């Protein structure tokens, strides 16, 4: 008997049919408004990109949006195609350090009212393959897994420990072939509702990081 491939996300296992069902129930307008519009120019944050984050409840005000736009000019940007799987905290000067520098830059230059969730939602728009969409739900969901990394890397911030926990799930899903099998099933997904069928098939445009994020929800 062939053992079904499963994805483990924040400690919960999903068989491919379960994951597909979760995608079919995801709010239908969110990917169209948040995920699918093209990114703005490299090294900048536009007001249109800020607007997109409001569709995932960022609650970024107009004044806070202006702050992101202004602050972005001097940010230590990382390569546009950055992939969280390549962010190894033991590689000095590598992608993980670059992500940390970028996140800490915005954290250190943000006024009161801009905390980890708002920063991650903006950075996810710029780097959907690298920065998890870390909000309060993911924060809680990955709390236990993050503790393991905190014991190994006590110098890192709590949000960075959670990146590593998400990275563990990402790498495991690729190594097992589960994320590839899921994507293949998404391309062939069938549903009695043509709109639901199209939505799931369209979600193959999303990065692996984003697919795992949706499963947490």
Buried (B, 14 or more C-beta within 10 A) or exposed (E): EEEEBBBBBBEEEBBBEBBBEBBBEBBEEBBEBBBEBEBBEEEBBBEEBBBBBBBBEBEBBEEBBEBBBEBBEEBBBBEEEBBBBBBEBEEEEEBBBBBBEBBBBBBEBBEEEBEBBBBBBBBBBBBBBBBBBBBEBBBEBBBEBBEEBBEEBEEBBEBBBBBBBBBBBBBBBEEBEBBEBBBEBBEEBEBEEEEBBEBBBBBBEBBBBBBBBBBBB
